[in-house]
Amino acid sequence: MNPQPDLRAQLRRGVRVIADHQAASGAYPACQEFSAYSGYCWLRDGSFVAEAMSRQGQPDSASAFHDWCDRVLADRQGQVATLVGQSRDGRVPPITDMLPTRFTLAGESGSDPWWDFQLDGYGAWLWAVHQHAARHRLPLARWQRGLQTACDYLAEFWNTPCYDWWEEHVEQRHGSTLGAIYAGLKACSSSPGLDSGRQTRAADAAARIKHTLLTAGVSPGGQLSKWIGSNEVDASLAACVVPFQVVPVGHPTAEATLAKIETDLLAGGGVHRFRADVFFGGGQWPLLTCLLGWNQARAGRAAQAAELLAWAVAQADSDGLVPEQVGAHRRHPEHQAERIAKWRPVAKPLRWSHDMNLILAAELGTTLENR
């Protein structure tokens, strides 16, 4: 760990970690150095990476990623049309027929086994591409087929149980998954890249998602739930406030959710995923620490946000590389050895970790374009 890194130097290092390893196809590899992730790009991770690059003066990199997503989805437009048709005929497609959560860098589905049915990445991409296009005044028609495919897929299947951000609990409807889908479909509801029929379907689905989350998805304590029917909190739920805006900053549900994350999951300066997490012993995640900081910054609590950013940046090693998680406060250390035996040490550098540093820094007013 680098105890007192220079912020701008670490931000520049983060941009290099992302840009130097971006595939020729435009895909962002999650972590080439970690066996389970090598050779793959997740729509979820990549969408946040693209948002960071878009904010930090690298719009061409972000556009190249969105071009890759558009090609990946356009290639599967017929598959989605078949799935939607089956659903409307009253047939439930098996999850093995659904779109995967990650793709090879060339845009193929891949052959390695994975917990593959996750819907949040498609919502995150729809949100991110709209953010990028608006920020840099780019025509959404450039990504039209991808927009159509993702919109059709999510408007039909948003309420289907699937794996969460962490590849767990396929039987549940997860709060952060629904939040990502909401953000994507909300963007589609007024998107100039889509026809009026799709806009209407997206708006209707987004409204139903919000209603579901704010009724069935709120715990007795007033905070959003890890999944529908759970009383537990997950750090990823912060995304339902910022950036996905299911509830606005300052809303009682938003404040209760952030407060519960801090109470249950913030320890030693960093944020855990959830209380029962045993992955590599259940350490703290820099990317989730920055997600909480992003929320604090938007809520006007800049000092708290800056503390969280400082902690996340300080997790970089002497080469400036930030891992997926760190272990000073592992909740279940007895499970660490089994994961190392299976996959070797924790993923590093994780592009998603670097990009969240970049996003939070930009939110606090520090970008590489500012001198």
Buried (B, 14 or more C-beta within 10 A) or exposed (E): EBEEBEBBEBBBBBBEBBEEBBBEBBBBBBBBBBEEBBBBBBBBBBBBBBBBBBBBBBBEBBBBBBBBBBBBBBBBBEBBBEBBEBBEEEEEBEBEEBBBBBBBBBBEEBEEEBBBBBBBBBBBBBBBBBBBBEEEEBEBEBBBBBBBBBBBBBBBBBBBBBBBBBBBBBEBBBBBBBBBBBBBBBBBBEBEBBEEEBBEBBBEBBBBBBEBBBEEBBBEEEBBBBBBEBEBBBBBBBBBBBBBBBBEBEBEBBBBBBBBBBEBBBBEBBBBBBBEBBBBBBBBBBBBBBBBBBBBBBBEBBEBBBBBBBBBBBBBEEEBBBBBBBBEBBBBBEBBEEBEEEBEEBBBBBBBBBBBBBBBBBBBEBBBEEE
